[in-house]
């Protein structure tokens, strides 16, 4: 949590991440019409919780949110690459990036729906 700059650092990271998702041709169809402030807040809480911070993600289950989105493995992998780009741009240490990605990886079961 601290290696990401606490909640403020995670919020800044998610600002960058979501903006990248919207313009990346591999992911934009999933995010261009999203409620960006809500998405950023949800992602910030999620990464805060996963990284050991004091936040708790509230809302529907991941599987329910993604159930009708027809997300394929390649789509998920593209999102991970965009997250890595955002973390690199924010200067997140490589080890912290790897730990975060390891925490998030099991979520693919609830996200890949096609």
C-alpha positions as MATLAB code, in Angstrom:
seq = 'XXXXXXXXXXXXXXXXXXXXXXXXXXXXXXXXXXXXXXXXXXXXXXXXXXXXXXXXXXXXXXXXXXXXXXXXXXXXXXXXXXXXXXXXXXXXXXXXXXXXXXXXXXXXXXXXXX';
ca = [
       0.000    0.000    0.000;
       2.731    2.443    0.977;
       4.840    1.633   -2.104;
       1.932    2.920   -4.177;
       1.828    6.206   -2.274;
      -1.113    5.288   -0.065;
      -4.646    6.042   -1.153;
      -3.612    9.293   -2.867;
      -0.987    7.478   -4.938;
      -3.432    4.733   -5.888;
      -5.990    7.342   -6.896;
      -3.420    9.057   -9.123;
      -2.463    5.674  -10.589;
      -6.109    4.864  -11.339;
      -6.600    8.266  -13.012;
      -3.742    7.385  -15.364;
      -4.883    3.764  -15.793;
      -8.480    4.586  -16.721;
      -7.401    7.278  -19.185;
      -5.118    4.729  -20.854;
      -7.908    2.109  -20.963;
     -10.195    4.555  -22.756;
      -7.720    5.235  -25.573;
      -6.055    1.834  -25.970;
      -7.648    0.190  -29.031;
      -7.623   -3.197  -27.273;
      -9.628   -2.007  -24.256;
     -11.482    1.152  -25.248;
     -14.714   -0.609  -26.202;
     -15.124   -1.745  -22.603;
     -14.380    1.643  -21.035;
     -15.231    4.511  -23.408;
     -18.806    4.827  -22.101;
     -18.011    3.999  -18.483;
     -18.800    6.300  -15.586;
     -15.140    7.212  -15.182;
     -15.305    8.819  -11.706;
     -17.155    5.767  -10.357;
     -14.794    3.345  -12.116;
     -11.722    5.168  -10.782;
     -13.145    5.163   -7.246;
     -13.976    1.441   -7.418;
     -10.550    0.547   -8.809;
      -8.821    2.703   -6.199;
     -10.703    0.932   -3.397;
      -9.983   -2.457   -4.949;
      -6.242   -1.889   -5.264;
      -6.137   -0.259   -1.834;
      -7.736   -3.340   -0.286;
      -5.616   -5.816   -2.266;
      -2.391   -4.000   -1.368;
      -3.116   -4.116    2.368;
      -4.573   -0.647    2.761;
      -7.559    0.276    4.929;
     -10.092    0.384    2.071;
     -12.906   -2.044    1.351;
     -14.343   -2.494   -2.128;
     -18.122   -2.132   -2.004;
     -20.564   -3.093   -4.704;
     -21.574   -6.110   -6.748;
     -19.363   -9.179   -7.052;
     -16.742   -9.126   -9.805;
     -18.413  -12.043  -11.596;
     -21.749  -10.206  -11.637;
     -20.240   -6.969  -12.962;
     -18.473   -8.721  -15.838;
     -21.034  -11.459  -16.611;
     -22.451   -9.977  -19.822;
     -19.344   -8.250  -21.155;
     -17.949  -11.130  -23.284;
     -14.407  -10.499  -22.053;
     -11.829  -12.821  -23.567;
      -8.393  -13.775  -22.282;
      -6.722  -11.386  -24.740;
      -8.874   -8.519  -23.445;
      -7.869   -9.302  -19.872;
      -4.194   -9.530  -20.823;
      -4.415   -6.164  -22.594;
      -5.846   -4.603  -19.431;
      -2.950   -6.033  -17.417;
      -0.468   -4.559  -19.908;
      -2.147   -1.154  -19.650;
      -1.975   -1.373  -15.850;
       1.741   -2.132  -16.100;
       2.208    0.889  -18.377;
       0.426    3.113  -15.861;
       2.454    1.721  -12.947;
       5.691    2.294  -14.877;
       4.635    5.857  -15.713;
       3.926    6.504  -12.022;
       7.319    5.139  -10.980;
       5.942    2.206   -8.978;
       8.834   -0.121   -8.030;
       8.943   -3.299  -10.128;
       8.697   -5.584   -7.078;
       5.582   -3.774   -5.861;
       4.087   -4.085   -9.348;
       4.702   -7.831   -9.366;
       3.148   -8.279   -5.920;
       0.072   -6.304   -6.974;
      -0.314   -8.269  -10.207;
       0.011  -11.541   -8.276;
      -2.804  -10.414   -5.959;
      -5.020   -9.410   -8.890;
      -4.317  -12.401  -11.165;
      -6.860  -14.805   -9.591;
      -9.623  -12.336  -10.469;
      -9.375  -13.459  -14.095;
     -11.777  -16.282  -13.205;
     -14.508  -13.729  -12.512;
     -13.653  -11.381  -15.385;
     -13.028  -13.589  -18.425;
     -16.537  -14.486  -19.535;
     -16.142  -15.504  -23.187;
];
